[in-house]
Amino acid sequence: MAVQMFLVHPKNADDDEGREQIAQFVAERGGFILMATSHGSIIAAFDDTYLESLKASIYVEFASGLQ
């Protein structure tokens, strides 16, 4: 269990509710939204044990760790 930074891209970059659901998922698990881009992507920091759950979300197209 380690907090890491992740790039998360929603399935629909224009869906504000989808990005809000992603942010809520992260926050409910003790994580932080570090940045949201104008193209819809999110940079977030959260415990890596939640990555697979986030990837399974209906709102997420892509999620991967950053180095």
RAGI-V797060 format. One record per pair of residues at least 6 apart in sequence whose ideal C-beta (glycine too) atoms are under 7 Angstrom apart, sorted by the first residue. I is the first residue (numbers start at 1). J is the second residue. If there is no record, write none. Layout:
BEGIN
i->{I:I}
j->{J:J}
END
This chain:
BEGIN
i->{1:1:2:2:3:3:3:4:4:4:5:5:5:5:6:6:6:6:6:6:6:7:7:7:7:8:8:8:8:8:8:8:9:9:9:9:10:10:10:10:10:10:10:11:11:11:11:12:13:13:14:18:19:19:19:21:22:22:22:22:23:23:25:25:26:26:26:29:29:29:30:30:31:31:31:31:32:32:33:33:34:34:34:35:36:51:54:54:55}
j->{47:49:47:48:45:46:47:45:48:65:34:43:45:66:44:46:51:63:64:65:66:41:43:64:66:22:41:42:44:54:60:63:40:41:61:62:18:19:22:40:59:60:61:18:59:60:61:18:39:40:40:59:36:40:42:59:42:57:59:60:33:42:54:57:33:44:46:46:47:50:46:47:44:45:46:47:44:45:42:44:43:44:45:43:42:63:60:63:63}
END
